[in-house]
Amino acid sequence: MGELDYSSYGPAYRGFKVREDVFVPKPHEVFSGTDPFTKMAPVRGQMRDISFDENYPYLDRSFRFRLCHFICYLILWFVAFPVNRIKYGIRIEGRKNIRANRRLFRHGAMTVCNHVCRWDMVCVLQAIRFRESWIPMYSKPFRGDDGWKMKFVGGLPIPENRAGLRAFNAAFDEIHAKGGWIHVFPESCSWKYYAPIRPFKAGAFNIAYKYSIPVIPTVISFRRRTGIFKLFGKDEPLLTIHVGEPIIPDKSTPRKEETARIRDLAHRSMTEMAGILNNPWPSALD
């Protein structure tokens, strides 16, 4: 069987090649071939007036939040996880890389993943199994209808001014002090069912370096929808999430050099786990 040509999928698939066993969904949208950080997902609902400044409770300590956060995770574990298996046929490969390295995660860890569908964070949480995760996110969607879901699942909006950034960083300092897990989508925005791995922003890896926590690369790949799964969404692919070996930051190396090394290793690991032979994008845009 010869190599498939994905040039008809658009400029964002230029030169894209995968193993023969890898399924590449047809694009639902036209993706940019020059700007991998183009925001494709619209903010849903009417926008609310919320200021993400130094007064915003990035780490909400209220009883209401703690209760809703707990209920949200119960729903994830006992409703969303089973639904994910039924609707998207989720498969998890490489979980041994978490089980075998538990001692590395005593003081927390950071997961990274490609950002390719509304359920990708559910896939990550399902892969790390019964661990909560705190997630830096763009602030604009917090003003829309999905804002409460993003907040209660553990999302922290990235602030809009320097004073807010200090409060935001203090929240992550506290999360790390308690050994919490952090998740970042280094591609920064979601491209629905896009198979190539886009360039990564440096911020995720600066967090790992600052706290000296392992980075666990994860990547979602796709499978053709077959059999009984056709009853639950024939226009969407099935999902597989792959978990790679953790990458340990070297604090003896200067920050800029080390974060670039971690970023490049994570990008390469995710590309290989996804079965990509030739990726259209580099690990970063300089």
N, C-alpha and C positions, 0 to 999 in steps of 0.2 A: 504493500500500500504506500503510495507516494505522499509527500508532504502536502498538507492542505494550504491553500493560499487564502489569507484573511484580508487581503487588500480591499476587497469589496465591503468590508465592515467599516471602512472609513480611515482617515489619516492617523487616528490614535492607535491603529493596529499595524502600522508600517513595519514590515520585516518580522512580524510576530510569528514565532514557531513554537510548537509544543510537541511533547511525545505523542505517539499515535494513540495512546490510551486515554488522552486528556480531551474532555469535551469542552468546547468553547461556545457559549450561547450567542445567538445573534443579538446585536445591540438593540436595546429598547429606545435609545436616544442617540443623537449625534454628538460624539465626544470630541473635544478639542485635541488637535494633534500638536498644538504648540503650548497650551497652558494647562498643565495637569492639575492645577488647583482651582479650575473653574467650578463654581458652586452650581450644581444641577438641581438639587432638591429644594423646592420652594418652601417657605415657612407657611404652615397650615394655620388657617383661622385668623381672627382679628388680632392685631398687634396690641399688646398691653404696654402701659408706660411703666417700665421698671428701670431703675438706675443701677448699673453694676459698678458701684464705686466702693469706697472704703467702708460704707455703712451697710452694704449688702451682706447677709449672713452666709458666706461661702460654705462654712461648716456649721450648719444649723443645729443648735443644741436644744431646740424646743421639744416638748413632749409630742406635739403633733407631728413634727418631722420624724422623730425617732419611731413613732408608732407606724406612720405611713411607709417609712423606709423598711421596717420589719415586714409589714404586710406585703409590700412590693416584692421582697425577696421570697416570701412564701408563695406568692403567685408565680414567680419565675420558676422556682424549684418544682412546684407541684402541678402547675398548669402549663406554663410556656414551654418547659422542657419536653413534656410529653407531646404537646402540639407540634413542636419543632421536629420531633421524630416522625410524626404522622404527615404533616404538611410538606416538610422539606427533606424528609428521609435522612436527617442529619447523621453523619458518621464522624467519629473522632479517631484520628490516627496520631500516634506518638505521645499519648498520655503518659507513657512510661517515663518520658523525660521530666515530668513533674514528680511522679512517684519516686524515681530514683534520686532526685536531688532535693528532697524535702529539707534537709539540713541547711541548704543554701538559702532557703526562704524564711529563715527564722526571724529576720528583720524586715520582711516584706519582699516584694518583687514587682516588676513591671511587665505587663504583657503588651505586645503591639500586634496589629492585624491590618490587613487591607480592608478598605471601607467600601462595601459593595452591595449592601441591602439593608432594609430596616431591621432585620433580625440578626445582623452580624454580631452585635454585642451579646445577644442571647447565646449565640454559638460559642463565643469566647467564655462566657460564664459557665456554660455547660461543659466546656473542655477543662476548666480549672476546678470544677465540681465543688459546690457548697462553700465557696469563698466569695465574700463581697469585694467589690472593686470600685475605686473612685476614679472618675473620668473627667479630665478637662475638656470642655466643649465650647464651641462658638456661642457667644451670648445671644445673638439675634433670635435663634429658634426658641429660646427660653421665654420670649415674649408672646409666642404663638400658642396654639392649642396643645402642642406636645410638651410645653414647658414643664408642667407638673410631673409628667412621666420621667422626663430627663432629670429633674431634681431628685425625685424619690428613688430612682435607680442608683443614684450616686454621682450624678453629673454636677460639675462645678463650672459655672460660666466664666469664660476668660474675660477679665475686666477691661474697661474702656479708658482708664487713666492710670497714672503712676501710683496714686494713693490706693486705688483699688487693687493694683498688682501686688502691693505689699501685703494687703489683707489676704489675697488669694494665695500668695506664697506661704503666709503664716498658716493657712488652713492645711496645706500639703505638708508643712513641717510637723504639724500635729498628727496628721495621718501617718506619716513615716515614724514618728516617735512611738506610735502604738503598733507598729509592725504591719500597717495596712498595705493592701495591694493596690496598685495604680494601673489603669489601662489608658493607652493613647493610640489613636488612629493617626499614624505619622503622615499619611497621604492627605490629611486635614479635612477632606470633604468626600461625600459619598458619590460614586458613579455606579449606577445600578447594573449589577452582573457584568462588570468590566473585568475581563480575565487577566490582562497584563498587570504588572506591579508598577505603580507610579512612583515618582521620586518622593523622598521623605524630607519632611521639615526637621530641623535640628532640635527643636524644643523638647521632643520626647526623650532624646538621648542626653540632653543636658540634665533632665530630671534624674535619670538613672545615675549619671556621674555625680551629681550633687549629693545624692543619698547613698551612693555606693551599693546599689541594689541590682540583682541580676535582671537582665532583659530576656524575656521568653518570647521568641518570635512565633507567631501563629499566622496561618494563612488559610483563607477559604478558597476552595476550588469547586468546580461544578461537575455535575453528572447529568446525563440525559434522563428526563422523566419517563419512566416506563411502568408497565403493569398497573397495579392498583393505585400507584401514586398519581396517575393521570386524572383520578377523580378529584384531586385536591389542588389543582392549579396547573393545567397543562401548558400554559405559556411561561411558566417559571421553571428554572432548573432545580435539581436536587443539590444539596450542599454537603461538602466534606470539609471539616476543619482539621488542619494538620498542626501539630505542636512540635516545635523544634527544640534543640538543646539550648539551655540557658547560656547567655553571654555575660561574662563577668567584667565589670569596669575595672580598669587599672588606674587607681588614683595616683600612682607615681608618675603617670604620663600627663603632660599638660592637657587641660580640659578640651581645647579646640581640637587637638590632634586625636584624643581618645574618643570624643563623641563622634568624630568622623569615622573612626575605626569601627565602633559599635554599630553605627548607622549602616555602613557598608556591609558588615557581616550579617546584620539582620535582613537587609534587602536581598543579599545573595542567598541566605538560608530560605527565605520565603519564596524566592523565584524557583529554587531547586525543588522545594517541597510541592510547589504547584505544578511541577512537570514542564516548566517553561524552558525551552532551549535557546530562544533568542527573544529578549525583551525589548520593546521599543524605547524604554526610558532608562536613563542612568539612575544610580541610587540617590542622587541629589542634583539640583540645578544650582550651579555656582554663579 
